[in-house]
Amino acid sequence: MLLEFAQGAELPAMGAAVLAGSEDVGKVTSTAYGHTIDRALAMAYVSAALASEGQTVVVGGASAKIRVTAPYDPKSLRARS
């Protein structure tokens, strides 16, 4: 799943645990900075029970939202609203 962090959050370490509450529900497999959306992003293996848009998890002390859809806006619709 794609994890989107709050603006200003640092990239998590690869292999970092993904937590839902105090339960370990997955691990980070890769990270990158999304320059288009100005946020840290990570791909992670996450329990299928959590695979829903907007579900909040914690990685390395930072809160992240699970994204099912792409976080970018290729048609710039948000900029025009």
MDTraj code that builds the backbone (N, CA, C; nanometers):
import mdtraj as md
import numpy as np

residues = "MET LEU LEU GLU PHE ALA GLN GLY ALA GLU LEU PRO ALA MET GLY ALA ALA VAL LEU ALA GLY SER GLU ASP VAL GLY LYS VAL THR SER THR ALA TYR GLY HIS THR ILE ASP ARG ALA LEU ALA MET ALA TYR VAL SER ALA ALA LEU ALA SER GLU GLY GLN THR VAL VAL VAL GLY GLY ALA SER ALA LYS ILE ARG VAL THR ALA PRO TYR ASP PRO LYS SER LEU ARG ALA ARG SER".split()
xyz = np.array([
    [0.0828, -0.1171, 0.0000],
    [0.0000, 0.0000, 0.0000],
    [0.0880, 0.1245, 0.0000],
    [0.0316, 0.2327, -0.0488],
    [0.1003, 0.3609, -0.0471],
    [0.0668, 0.4343, 0.0818],
    [0.1684, 0.4839, 0.1491],
    [0.1502, 0.5621, 0.2713],
    [0.1903, 0.7062, 0.2420],
    [0.1045, 0.7999, 0.2809],
    [0.1314, 0.9426, 0.2616],
    [0.1461, 1.0079, 0.3982],
    [0.2583, 1.0751, 0.4191],
    [0.2881, 1.1392, 0.5468],
    [0.2495, 1.2868, 0.5422],
    [0.2383, 1.3479, 0.6579],
    [0.2050, 1.4899, 0.6671],
    [0.3181, 1.5736, 0.6085],
    [0.2837, 1.6913, 0.5619],
    [0.3837, 1.7820, 0.5082],
    [0.4889, 1.8108, 0.6147],
    [0.6151, 1.8027, 0.5759],
    [0.7253, 1.8272, 0.6686],
    [0.7790, 1.7023, 0.7361],
    [0.7088, 1.5906, 0.7253],
    [0.7563, 1.4654, 0.7864],
    [0.8777, 1.4132, 0.7106],
    [0.9696, 1.3522, 0.7826],
    [1.0879, 1.2929, 0.7208],
    [1.0541, 1.1564, 0.6616],
    [1.1350, 1.1132, 0.5666],
    [1.1167, 0.9804, 0.5081],
    [1.1421, 0.8742, 0.6144],
    [1.0567, 0.7741, 0.6224],
    [1.0816, 0.6655, 0.7173],
    [1.1927, 0.5743, 0.6651],
    [1.2502, 0.4974, 0.7543],
    [1.3536, 0.4018, 0.7150],
    [1.2899, 0.2818, 0.6453],
    [1.3591, 0.2302, 0.5440],
    [1.3105, 0.1071, 0.4811],
    [1.3190, -0.0046, 0.5838],
    [1.2151, -0.0856, 0.5893],
    [1.2091, -0.1932, 0.6867],
    [1.1423, -0.1526, 0.8166],
    [1.1063, -0.0233, 0.8294],
    [1.0415, 0.0249, 0.9518],
    [0.9057, -0.0425, 0.9699],
    [0.8692, -0.0651, 1.0950],
    [0.7405, -0.1276, 1.1266],
    [0.6264, -0.0299, 1.1019],
    [0.5152, -0.0830, 1.0522],
    [0.3915, -0.0068, 1.0354],
    [0.2999, -0.0510, 1.1490],
    [0.2535, 0.0460, 1.2280],
    [0.1720, 0.0155, 1.3455],
    [0.0309, 0.0711, 1.3317],
    [-0.0654, -0.0073, 1.3774],
    [-0.2037, 0.0382, 1.3927],
    [-0.2308, 0.0255, 1.5417],
    [-0.2330, 0.1387, 1.6107],
    [-0.2362, 0.1340, 1.7564],
    [-0.1023, 0.0818, 1.8030],
    [-0.1017, -0.0231, 1.8812],
    [0.0249, -0.0836, 1.9249],
    [0.0553, -0.2124, 1.8490],
    [-0.0294, -0.2462, 1.7520],
    [-0.0136, -0.3717, 1.6764],
    [0.0721, -0.3504, 1.5519],
    [0.1715, -0.4369, 1.5329],
    [0.2567, -0.4345, 1.4139],
    [0.1764, -0.4969, 1.2994],
    [0.1465, -0.4156, 1.1955],
    [0.0608, -0.4633, 1.0862],
    [0.1316, -0.4670, 0.9514],
    [0.2608, -0.4341, 0.9485],
    [0.3321, -0.4389, 0.8216],
    [0.4709, -0.3805, 0.8325],
    [0.5343, -0.3622, 0.7134],
    [0.6679, -0.3014, 0.7122],
    [0.6887, -0.2233, 0.5839],
    [0.7685, -0.1188, 0.5943],
    [0.8003, -0.0317, 0.4818],
    [0.8968, -0.1034, 0.3887],
    [0.8673, -0.0979, 0.2571],
    [0.9535, -0.1623, 0.1585],
    [1.0333, -0.0623, 0.0754],
    [0.9808, 0.0599, 0.0599],
    [1.0553, 0.1633, -0.0128],
    [1.0011, 0.3007, 0.0245],
    [1.0834, 0.4025, 0.0057],
    [1.0438, 0.5389, 0.0393],
    [1.0896, 0.6346, -0.0703],
    [1.0211, 0.7466, -0.0809],
    [1.0593, 0.8517, -0.1757],
    [0.9879, 0.9801, -0.1365],
    [1.0404, 1.0922, -0.1837],
    [0.9748, 1.2189, -0.1572],
    [0.8906, 1.2549, -0.2779],
    [0.7634, 1.2850, -0.2567],
    [0.6718, 1.3247, -0.3645],
    [0.6799, 1.4745, -0.3853],
    [0.7654, 1.5191, -0.4746],
    [0.7855, 1.6627, -0.4964],
    [0.6582, 1.7310, -0.5467],
    [0.5786, 1.6611, -0.6237],
    [0.4557, 1.7194, -0.6767],
    [0.3564, 1.7513, -0.5666],
    [0.3522, 1.6669, -0.4644],
    [0.2570, 1.6890, -0.3546],
    [0.3254, 1.7384, -0.2273],
    [0.4578, 1.7528, -0.2309],
    [0.5368, 1.8065, -0.1192],
    [0.5190, 1.7255, 0.0091],
    [0.5301, 1.5937, -0.0046],
    [0.5144, 1.5045, 0.1107],
    [0.6035, 1.3812, 0.0970],
    [0.6368, 1.3232, 0.2113],
    [0.7087, 1.1956, 0.2134],
    [0.6085, 1.0847, 0.1814],
    [0.6530, 0.9868, 0.1033],
    [0.5705, 0.8725, 0.0645],
    [0.6464, 0.7440, 0.0937],
    [0.5729, 0.6379, 0.1175],
    [0.6357, 0.5070, 0.1374],
    [0.5441, 0.3989, 0.0829],
    [0.6039, 0.2942, 0.0341],
    [0.5301, 0.1736, -0.0019],
    [0.5525, 0.0757, 0.1124],
    [0.4475, 0.0032, 0.1473],
    [0.4593, -0.0902, 0.2593],
    [0.3680, -0.2095, 0.2400],
    [0.4129, -0.3218, 0.2911],
    [0.3243, -0.4367, 0.3030],
    [0.2415, -0.4109, 0.4280],
    [0.1097, -0.4145, 0.4137],
    [0.0189, -0.3864, 0.5248],
    [-0.0896, -0.4927, 0.5262],
    [-0.1359, -0.5284, 0.6437],
    [-0.2441, -0.6242, 0.6593],
    [-0.3629, -0.5854, 0.5705],
    [-0.4211, -0.6813, 0.5010],
    [-0.5340, -0.6561, 0.4108],
    [-0.6523, -0.5911, 0.4822],
    [-0.6680, -0.6166, 0.6108],
    [-0.7780, -0.5579, 0.6873],
    [-0.7678, -0.4061, 0.6948],
    [-0.6488, -0.3501, 0.6735],
    [-0.6284, -0.2052, 0.6810],
    [-0.6274, -0.1379, 0.5449],
    [-0.6441, -0.2142, 0.4397],
    [-0.6301, -0.1610, 0.3043],
    [-0.7515, -0.0786, 0.2614],
    [-0.7720, 0.0340, 0.3290],
    [-0.8814, 0.1233, 0.2914],
    [-0.8321, 0.2677, 0.2922],
    [-0.8836, 0.3459, 0.2003],
    [-0.8436, 0.4858, 0.1847],
    [-0.8591, 0.5633, 0.3152],
    [-0.7524, 0.6330, 0.3541],
    [-0.7585, 0.7198, 0.4703],
    [-0.7304, 0.6553, 0.6045],
    [-0.7156, 0.5247, 0.6078],
    [-0.6830, 0.4562, 0.7338],
    [-0.5509, 0.5125, 0.7855],
    [-0.5434, 0.5450, 0.9119],
    [-0.4224, 0.6033, 0.9696],
    [-0.3369, 0.4964, 1.0368],
    [-0.2061, 0.5017, 1.0091],
    [-0.1085, 0.4121, 1.0703],
    [0.0083, 0.4985, 1.1193],
    [0.0987, 0.4385, 1.1949],
    [0.2161, 0.5096, 1.2463],
    [0.3420, 0.4361, 1.2018],
    [0.4379, 0.5122, 1.1514],
    [0.5670, 0.4570, 1.1087],
    [0.6767, 0.5436, 1.1696],
    [0.7603, 0.4835, 1.2518],
    [0.8701, 0.5568, 1.3137],
    [0.8252, 0.6791, 1.3922],
    [0.7092, 0.6711, 1.4533],
    [0.6569, 0.7812, 1.5319],
    [0.5788, 0.8847, 1.4530],
    [0.5768, 0.8729, 1.3208],
    [0.5041, 0.9679, 1.2356],
    [0.3752, 0.9049, 1.1838],
    [0.2699, 0.9825, 1.1852],
    [0.1406, 0.9374, 1.1366],
    [0.1370, 0.9411, 0.9839],
    [0.0724, 0.8417, 0.9234],
    [0.0591, 0.8361, 0.7780],
    [-0.0798, 0.7846, 0.7422],
    [-0.1291, 0.8278, 0.6259],
    [-0.2568, 0.7796, 0.5759],
    [-0.2323, 0.6782, 0.4659],
    [-0.3110, 0.5723, 0.4673],
    [-0.3054, 0.4748, 0.3589],
    [-0.3793, 0.5342, 0.2399],
    [-0.3169, 0.5291, 0.1227],
    [-0.3780, 0.5808, 0.0002],
    [-0.4061, 0.4646, -0.0936],
    [-0.5289, 0.4547, -0.1387],
    [-0.5667, 0.3537, -0.2367],
    [-0.5586, 0.4143, -0.3764],
    [-0.5831, 0.5436, -0.3848],
    [-0.5742, 0.6162, -0.5113],
    [-0.4480, 0.7015, -0.5110],
    [-0.4076, 0.7454, -0.6267],
    [-0.2870, 0.8280, -0.6394],
    [-0.3058, 0.9618, -0.5699],
    [-0.2040, 1.0088, -0.4943],
    [-0.2166, 1.1362, -0.4230],
    [-0.1949, 1.2593, -0.5103],
    [-0.1469, 1.2410, -0.6320],
    [-0.1225, 1.3571, -0.7179],
    [-0.2462, 1.3883, -0.8015],
    [-0.2454, 1.5030, -0.8648],
    [-0.3591, 1.5524, -0.9413],
    [-0.3122, 1.5829, -1.0840],
    [-0.3048, 1.4802, -1.1704],
    [-0.2442, 1.4991, -1.3024],
    [-0.3158, 1.6003, -1.3918],
    [-0.4448, 1.6256, -1.3691],
    [-0.5189, 1.7226, -1.4518],
    [-0.5260, 1.8598, -1.3850],
    [-0.4572, 1.8761, -1.2718],
    [-0.4533, 2.0023, -1.1972],
    [-0.5917, 2.0527, -1.1592],
    [-0.6837, 1.9632, -1.1326],
    [-0.8187, 2.0032, -1.0957],
    [-0.8226, 2.0718, -0.9598],
    [-0.7379, 2.0281, -0.8665],
    [-0.7359, 2.0903, -0.7337],
    [-0.6826, 2.2329, -0.7397],
    [-0.5884, 2.2595, -0.8280],
    [-0.5315, 2.3939, -0.8396],
    [-0.6328, 2.4924, -0.8978],
    [-0.7283, 2.4410, -0.9745],
    [-0.8276, 2.5270, -1.0403],
    [-0.9535, 2.5454, -0.9585],
    [-0.9633, 2.4761, -0.8464],
    [-1.0878, 2.4864, -0.7685],
    [-1.0836, 2.6017, -0.6715],
])
top = md.Topology()
chain = top.add_chain()
for i, resn in enumerate(residues, 1):
    res = top.add_residue(resn, chain, resSeq=i)
    for name in ("N", "CA", "C"):
        top.add_atom(name, md.element.get_by_symbol(name[0]), res)
traj = md.Trajectory(xyz[None], top)
